[in-house]
Structures are given as structure tokens and as C-alpha cells.
Amino acid sequence: MGYTPLQNAGRPRGRRCEKAERVQPRTIPRRILNGPAIVALCLVLPAGACSVRVFVDAPQAVSEEAEALRAGLGSPLSRGTPSVRPVGDRHRADIVLHLEYSWSGEGSPGSPESFPIVWRRPYAPAVRIGGPGSSSAELLRDLGRAVSFEDFRSGAMEIRPLESIRPPWVALPVDGRTADQPGYPLFREARVRVEPVGRRGRRHEDSVRAALVNLVANGTIPSDHTPEILWIAAAGDLMTGRGIDHRLLERGADAVFDVQILRVLRDSDLATANLEGTLTSGGVRAEKRFTFRSPPAVAEVLADAGLDILLLANNHSLDRGPEGLSDTRAALEEAGLAGLGAGADIEEAARPYRELRKGQALAVYGAASFPRERSGWDGAAAAAGPGRAGILWLDAEGFNRIRTAFREDTLDLVLIHGGEEWSRTPSREFRRTVTDLVRAGADVVLGSHPHVVQGMDWIDGRPVFWSLGNFVFPGMDGTPGGEEGLLVRAGFLEGRMLYVQTLPLTLSVEGVRAARR
């Protein structure tokens, strides 16, 4: 179909314009759909304009991207819109597109309108963490290194593409920023500088530049490859009795948690801890040495602090019997919190928390597996069953309930209350239990119960934090390690742990604060 007289009106006589016609789509190699090639694949001028000959100029180091761009420029036309034509000879070009690469931390060479960004790729320094026998001190040391963009520019720091960082390696922040934060300096960026050649090029320069800018702005060119990282914060044992509940109710969350801790909890997509005790004004006290309870209204203050999920599969959820457990679950639900790993029966106790966050399916489970207490109280006796309230105990049935709920397309995170109290390393039995969970499909395991911080390990490429120690627990004065804890903030990308941020904690009778490093 040619141009109508109306379409040709006003054009200089003698100048031939290309006819727009339907062209059968051809197969474009998958690789040219990446990076700058997308620009050429989509780039068209306003309807009725004559085709423009374009030469792609790029450094030798990015010759592959430039070749993909040239290939893409020959893509099919849209009806009624002549395309940009690639040429291999610079002297025959009307416009030269210069691909110029730089780092985001170096600053922009010009305005986005003058030099639109058409491709971005995040890089980061990486560190190897965890391993058999690793301690919390080693974890803090490995993750505590401060890295700056100047370290990279001076050659003192090696970096790698973000997608290539895999367990047991994790990425380190740069200048205090992670790759999903504004101002992150290690994006490798490709900008296009438009250089007109001759009158024909100058005539269409603005059209080409506007087309580039518009395609970037409307998302046709996915130029902003900022990763969407799912952040999960996790802490250890949280006991709100012995006066902590009164501080929370009378003075609020900041009377117990310091500002750094609140920032971590509130800035995360999901925040978890293990609730040691019940939130009830009733129930019958269990026959055991230590029992804890607080008013149900405490739940609202914990939600205000930034917590989302509390583990109930532990040795204190039944301190006030089934009635106390029921009251606790009701108080959490009313405050918008999820209580996991305990319920009115095994169905309820095994039910995971499921949600879609940042495009990623997430499931969180709660379970328990710890030795009999010195007082004789046995967690297995508190296991939930058909028509019986209790906790999700990891016997054969409890394990099978979790195993069959794991999903391939979901980030499955298990909060487990287990191991031996006051031990700095996980027991062999607890290691076997956690290994079985991972091999059954758990992607992350976060432990509590020992009251001291233990190390971090990888099992089949999945992270395991054996024990995060205490979070809030008055009365630990003078105990070996009981006044310490670890708040972990882990960042997940495409199902793998990419970042780990750690905040060591110091406990007191008044609450918890970030420890001095």
C-alpha cells in the first residue's frame, strides 16, 4: 500500500520516500533482544518520514552488543512507518549512534534527553560466607567490610555481574547501598549519543532522539534493570514478660527496641521472630519451671515495631494451656500478625503463611524439634494432633506435613525452634533434622531456642542460620551469651540469597539495642 496524496502533500518534489508495507516477521536471535539491541528492534520514526541510514559506533570491547544492534535495526517495519536502516559504512550514514559505556557512580555525561540510557547491568563485590564449623564472629567479620566505589576505581576491589553471584558467595553493599537502592554506583550503563551527519541527518536528529527517549520512558526499551530484591529480617527469642510488656504498652516500641533495630524491621518486606510465651489473661499455668505470659494488647505494639510473623512452635506456647495458645493466636491475628507452628489442631499448626511479594511467591513455616527439658517437660507431648491443640512437632507426621507443602516455584522458609540450649554449635541430631528439611525442599532455615548465637552454614546451596540467639529476653544477666543476639536481614533475588546484612544485639532488662562493633 503506497502513500495517499494527502500523506505526500507538502513533500519536496523529486525526493523518493520508501513505501511502508507488511513484512513477514523473521526470527531474531535471542541474544539481540538483550541490552542495546532492543533499541534497534523497536526504533521507528514518525509515520510518513523517510527512512534514515544509521551507523552504530561502539568501542571494540562492546563489539558484540554493537553487532546485535546492527542486526536489530533490520527488523520488520510497522505498517505505515518507515524504519531506521543500518549501514556498515559510516560515510553513508545520516546519523551515527554512539554507544558509550560508563558506571552509574561516575555521573551522567549529559541529560537523559541527550544521552538516553538503553542498557544497565548491576555488578557487585562478593564475599564467601558460612561453612561447616563457622561461627557468628566469622560471619560478622566477613560481612562487616566497608566497600566504596573508590575502592573499585583504584583497582583495590574486584566485582562481578550480580546474576553470577551464587552460594556460598553473597554480594556486598557499595557505599552503603545495595543494588536495589537509588544511587547504587556499580551499574554498567550504555547510553546512546545521536550524531547527525549532513542536512538529512540534522533534519531527523530530533525525531531519532525523541524516539529513543519515548521508547525508554514507556518501557518498550527495558532500560532500568534495577533488581527487585525481597528483604526478610529475622531475629531470635522474643519474651515480653518481666516488665517488657509494661514498657511496650506504656511507652511504645521505641522504649524497647532502639532506632537501628526498628529501621531494619520496618524497612524489610517481612520480619520474623520467635515468641517465647503467651499473650493471654487467662488459661491454666503449665507444670514447668519457667512460664511466660503478657497482656494480649502487646501484639499491637509488636506489629508497630515492624514484625509480621511470630513463631509459636516452641516450648512456651502452651505455658497457659490450650486456652492461652488460642488467646495468643487471636491477639496476633487482631494485630495483623501471623502466628506459625501452633494451633487448635495439626492442620492449623502446619498451615504456612503464603504471600506474593515483589513478584515472588513466599511461604513461611513454623516447626519445633528440641530435647526434653531438665524439668522433664517434653515438647513431643505438646504436639498438635487431630482435634488436639499444640505445636507442629517434627516427628514423621509433622515432617511429612511440611514436606508435601513445599513448592518448586516458591521461596520456602522454615522457622525452627530446635537444638540444645546454651550450646554454641548445633547438635548432630539437629543437623540431621535441618538437612532433611533442606533436602525435602526448604530454601532457607532460621533457628532459635539455644539462647546463644550460632554460626551460619550452606546445605545444598541453601542458607541455614542455626540460632539467632535472644532478641528480647530480660533476666539473662550473667548468662554465657544470653545477653547477645543477632538480627539478620537477608535479600533474595530469583530465589537465592544474594545479600546478608547482620546487626549484633545487646540485651538488657529494658529491651534490646544494636551492639557496638
VENBEL-V48436 format. One record per residue. N is the residue number from 1. RES is the residue in one small letter. PSI is psi as a letter, one per 30 degrees, with the letter a starting at -180 (* if undefined). Layout:
# VENBEL-V48436
((N	RES	PSI) (N	RES	PSI))
This chain:
# VENBEL-V48436
((1	m	k) (2	g	a) (3	y	k) (4	t	l) (5	p	e) (6	l	e) (7	q	e) (8	n	f) (9	a	k) (10	g	f) (11	r	k) (12	p	k) (13	r	k) (14	g	f) (15	r	k) (16	r	k) (17	c	k) (18	e	k) (19	k	k) (20	a	k) (21	e	l) (22	r	k) (23	v	k) (24	q	k) (25	p	k) (26	r	l) (27	t	k) (28	i	k) (29	p	k) (30	r	e) (31	r	f) (32	i	f) (33	l	f) (34	n	l) (35	g	b) (36	p	f) (37	a	f) (38	i	e) (39	v	e) (40	a	e) (41	l	e) (42	c	f) (43	l	j) (44	v	l) (45	l	l) (46	p	k) (47	a	k) (48	g	f) (49	a	l) (50	c	l) (51	s	k) (52	v	k) (53	r	k) (54	v	k) (55	f	k) (56	v	k) (57	d	k) (58	a	l) (59	p	l) (60	q	e) (61	a	f) (62	v	h) (63	s	e) (64	e	e) (65	e	e) (66	a	e) (67	e	e) (68	a	e) (69	l	e) (70	r	e) (71	a	e) (72	g	f) (73	l	f) (74	g	g) (75	s	l) (76	p	l) (77	l	l) (78	s	l) (79	r	k) (80	g	g) (81	t	j) (82	p	l) (83	s	l) (84	v	k) (85	r	k) (86	p	k) (87	v	l) (88	g	f) (89	d	j) (90	r	e) (91	h	f) (92	r	g) (93	a	k) (94	d	e) (95	i	k) (96	v	k) (97	l	j) (98	h	k) (99	l	j) (100	e	k) (101	y	k) (102	s	l) (103	w	k) (104	s	f) (105	g	f) (106	e	f) (107	g	l) (108	s	k) (109	p	f) (110	g	a) (111	s	l) (112	p	e) (113	e	e) (114	s	e) (115	f	i) (116	p	k) (117	i	k) (118	v	f) (119	w	k) (120	r	k) (121	r	k) (122	p	k) (123	y	l) (124	a	l) (125	p	l) (126	a	l) (127	v	k) (128	r	k) (129	i	l) (130	g	a) (131	g	l) (132	p	k) (133	g	g) (134	s	k) (135	s	l) (136	s	e) (137	a	e) (138	e	e) (139	l	e) (140	l	e) (141	r	e) (142	d	e) (143	l	f) (144	g	g) (145	r	k) (146	a	k) (147	v	k) (148	s	l) (149	f	e) (150	e	e) (151	d	e) (152	f	e) (153	r	f) (154	s	f) (155	g	g) (156	a	f) (157	m	k) (158	e	k) (159	i	l) (160	r	l) (161	p	k) (162	l	e) (163	e	f) (164	s	f) (165	i	j) (166	r	l) (167	p	k) (168	p	g) (169	w	k) (170	v	l) (171	a	l) (172	l	k) (173	p	l) (174	v	k) (175	d	h) (176	g	g) (177	r	k) (178	t	l) (179	a	f) (180	d	g) (181	q	k) (182	p	k) (183	g	g) (184	y	k) (185	p	f) (186	l	h) (187	f	k) (188	r	j) (189	e	k) (190	a	k) (191	r	l) (192	v	k) (193	r	k) (194	v	j) (195	e	j) (196	p	k) (197	v	j) (198	g	a) (199	r	e) (200	r	e) (201	g	e) (202	r	e) (203	r	e) (204	h	g) (205	e	e) (206	d	e) (207	s	e) (208	v	e) (209	r	e) (210	a	e) (211	a	e) (212	l	e) (213	v	e) (214	n	e) (215	l	e) (216	v	e) (217	a	e) (218	n	g) (219	g	f) (220	t	e) (221	i	j) (222	p	i) (223	s	f) (224	d	j) (225	h	h) (226	t	k) (227	p	k) (228	e	j) (229	i	k) (230	l	j) (231	w	k) (232	i	k) (233	a	k) (234	a	k) (235	a	l) (236	g	b) (237	d	k) (238	l	j) (239	m	j) (240	t	g) (241	g	a) (242	r	h) (243	g	f) (244	i	e) (245	d	e) (246	h	e) (247	r	e) (248	l	e) (249	l	e) (250	e	e) (251	r	f) (252	g	l) (253	a	e) (254	d	f) (255	a	f) (256	v	e) (257	f	k) (258	d	l) (259	v	e) (260	q	e) (261	i	e) (262	l	e) (263	r	e) (264	v	e) (265	l	e) (266	r	f) (267	d	f) (268	s	l) (269	d	f) (270	l	k) (271	a	k) (272	t	l) (273	a	l) (274	n	j) (275	l	j) (276	e	j) (277	g	a) (278	t	l) (279	l	i) (280	t	l) (281	s	g) (282	g	b) (283	g	l) (284	v	k) (285	r	k) (286	a	l) (287	e	i) (288	k	l) (289	r	e) (290	f	k) (291	t	k) (292	f	k) (293	r	l) (294	s	l) (295	p	k) (296	p	f) (297	a	f) (298	v	e) (299	a	e) (300	e	e) (301	v	e) (302	l	e) (303	a	e) (304	d	f) (305	a	f) (306	g	g) (307	l	k) (308	d	e) (309	i	k) (310	l	k) (311	l	k) (312	l	f) (313	a	i) (314	n	a) (315	n	g) (316	h	f) (317	s	f) (318	l	g) (319	d	f) (320	r	h) (321	g	a) (322	p	e) (323	e	e) (324	g	e) (325	l	e) (326	s	e) (327	d	e) (328	t	e) (329	r	e) (330	a	e) (331	a	e) (332	l	e) (333	e	e) (334	e	e) (335	a	f) (336	g	g) (337	l	l) (338	a	k) (339	g	k) (340	l	l) (341	g	g) (342	a	l) (343	g	a) (344	a	f) (345	d	l) (346	i	f) (347	e	e) (348	e	e) (349	a	e) (350	a	f) (351	r	k) (352	p	l) (353	y	k) (354	r	k) (355	e	l) (356	l	j) (357	r	k) (358	k	h) (359	g	g) (360	q	k) (361	a	k) (362	l	k) (363	a	k) (364	v	k) (365	y	l) (366	g	k) (367	a	l) (368	a	k) (369	s	j) (370	f	l) (371	p	l) (372	r	k) (373	e	l) (374	r	f) (375	s	f) (376	g	f) (377	w	k) (378	d	k) (379	g	e) (380	a	e) (381	a	f) (382	a	g) (383	a	k) (384	a	l) (385	g	a) (386	p	j) (387	g	g) (388	r	k) (389	a	k) (390	g	a) (391	i	l) (392	l	j) (393	w	k) (394	l	h) (395	d	a) (396	a	e) (397	e	e) (398	g	e) (399	f	e) (400	n	e) (401	r	e) (402	i	e) (403	r	e) (404	t	f) (405	a	f) (406	f	k) (407	r	k) (408	e	e) (409	d	g) (410	t	k) (411	l	j) (412	d	j) (413	l	k) (414	v	k) (415	l	j) (416	i	k) (417	h	j) (418	g	l) (419	g	a) (420	e	k) (421	e	k) (422	w	g) (423	s	k) (424	r	f) (425	t	k) (426	p	k) (427	s	l) (428	r	e) (429	e	e) (430	f	e) (431	r	e) (432	r	e) (433	t	e) (434	v	e) (435	t	e) (436	d	e) (437	l	e) (438	v	e) (439	r	f) (440	a	f) (441	g	f) (442	a	k) (443	d	f) (444	v	k) (445	v	k) (446	l	k) (447	g	l) (448	s	l) (449	h	e) (450	p	f) (451	h	g) (452	v	l) (453	v	k) (454	q	l) (455	g	a) (456	m	k) (457	d	l) (458	w	k) (459	i	j) (460	d	h) (461	g	g) (462	r	k) (463	p	k) (464	v	k) (465	f	j) (466	w	e) (467	s	k) (468	l	g) (469	g	a) (470	n	l) (471	f	d) (472	v	j) (473	f	i) (474	p	k) (475	g	g) (476	m	g) (477	d	k) (478	g	f) (479	t	k) (480	p	j) (481	g	f) (482	g	f) (483	e	g) (484	e	l) (485	g	l) (486	l	k) (487	l	k) (488	v	k) (489	r	j) (490	a	k) (491	g	k) (492	f	k) (493	l	k) (494	e	h) (495	g	f) (496	r	l) (497	m	j) (498	l	e) (499	y	k) (500	v	k) (501	q	k) (502	t	k) (503	l	j) (504	p	k) (505	l	l) (506	t	k) (507	l	l) (508	s	l) (509	v	f) (510	e	f) (511	g	b) (512	v	k) (513	r	l) (514	a	k) (515	a	l) (516	r	k) (517	r	*))
